[in-house]
Amino acid sequence: MELTQRDELWEVLVKDDGVGILTTVDKTTDHHSMSQNITQTRLQLFEKRFEYQSDFSIEDRSLYGERGTQVHFVTPTRSL
């Protein structure tokens, strides 16, 4: 996990070295993970309530020639 402060933003980057999110997506089942949708919805509620912008993404590290998944989150440093 990396935590970096840039200007007035916190950047959080979490990486793992598992099989990756693309590998775990099984297209033969009807199972749909809700975690990313729930996280996005919660962030939107916070953004509206506290009037700020944030960014959130989940990527397969195979896009960078690596193994695993990474989560990137950016939020303002100001107090809520």
C-alpha positions as CSV (number, residue, x, y, z in Angstrom):
1,M,0.0,0.0,0.0
2,E,1.2,3.5,-0.9
3,L,-0.1,6.7,0.6
4,T,1.0,9.9,-1.0
5,Q,0.1,13.5,-0.5
6,R,0.2,15.7,-3.6
7,D,-0.8,19.3,-3.3
8,E,-4.2,19.1,-1.6
9,L,-4.9,15.4,-2.5
10,W,-4.3,12.1,-0.8
11,E,-3.5,9.2,-3.2
12,V,-3.9,5.7,-2.1
13,L,-2.6,2.8,-4.2
14,V,-3.1,-0.8,-3.1
15,K,-1.6,-3.6,-5.1
16,D,-1.7,-7.4,-4.7
17,D,0.0,-10.1,-6.5
18,G,-2.9,-12.5,-7.0
19,V,-4.2,-13.9,-10.2
20,G,-5.7,-10.6,-11.2
21,I,-9.3,-9.3,-11.5
22,L,-9.6,-10.3,-15.2
23,T,-8.7,-13.9,-14.4
24,T,-11.3,-14.1,-11.6
25,V,-14.2,-12.9,-13.8
26,D,-16.0,-16.1,-14.8
27,K,-18.2,-15.4,-17.8
28,T,-20.0,-18.7,-17.4
29,T,-21.9,-17.7,-14.3
30,D,-24.5,-15.1,-13.5
31,H,-22.5,-13.9,-10.4
32,H,-21.8,-10.2,-10.5
33,S,-19.6,-8.6,-7.8
34,M,-21.2,-5.5,-6.3
35,S,-18.2,-4.2,-4.4
36,Q,-17.1,-1.7,-7.1
37,N,-20.7,-0.4,-7.6
38,I,-21.2,-0.1,-3.8
39,T,-17.9,1.8,-3.4
40,Q,-18.7,4.1,-6.3
41,T,-22.2,4.8,-4.9
42,R,-20.7,5.6,-1.4
43,L,-18.1,7.9,-2.9
44,Q,-20.8,9.8,-4.9
45,L,-22.8,10.2,-1.6
46,F,-19.8,11.6,0.2
47,E,-19.0,13.9,-2.8
48,K,-22.5,15.3,-2.8
49,R,-22.7,15.7,1.0
50,F,-19.2,17.2,1.5
51,E,-18.9,18.9,-1.9
52,Y,-15.7,17.5,-3.1
53,Q,-14.4,15.3,-6.0
54,S,-12.6,12.0,-5.7
55,D,-11.4,9.3,-8.0
56,F,-11.5,5.5,-7.7
57,S,-10.4,2.7,-10.0
58,I,-9.6,-1.0,-10.1
59,E,-7.2,-2.4,-12.7
60,D,-5.7,-5.7,-13.5
61,R,-1.9,-5.3,-13.2
62,S,-1.5,-7.5,-16.3
63,L,-2.0,-4.3,-18.2
64,Y,1.4,-3.3,-17.0
65,G,3.1,-6.7,-17.5
66,E,2.6,-7.5,-13.8
67,R,0.5,-10.0,-11.8
68,G,-2.4,-9.1,-9.6
69,T,-4.9,-6.2,-9.1
70,Q,-4.5,-2.6,-8.0
71,V,-6.9,-0.2,-6.5
72,H,-6.3,3.6,-6.9
73,F,-8.1,6.1,-4.8
74,V,-7.7,9.9,-4.8
75,T,-9.5,12.3,-2.3
76,P,-8.9,15.8,-1.0
77,T,-6.8,16.3,2.1
78,R,-9.2,18.8,3.6
79,S,-11.2,17.9,6.7
80,L,-14.8,16.8,6.1
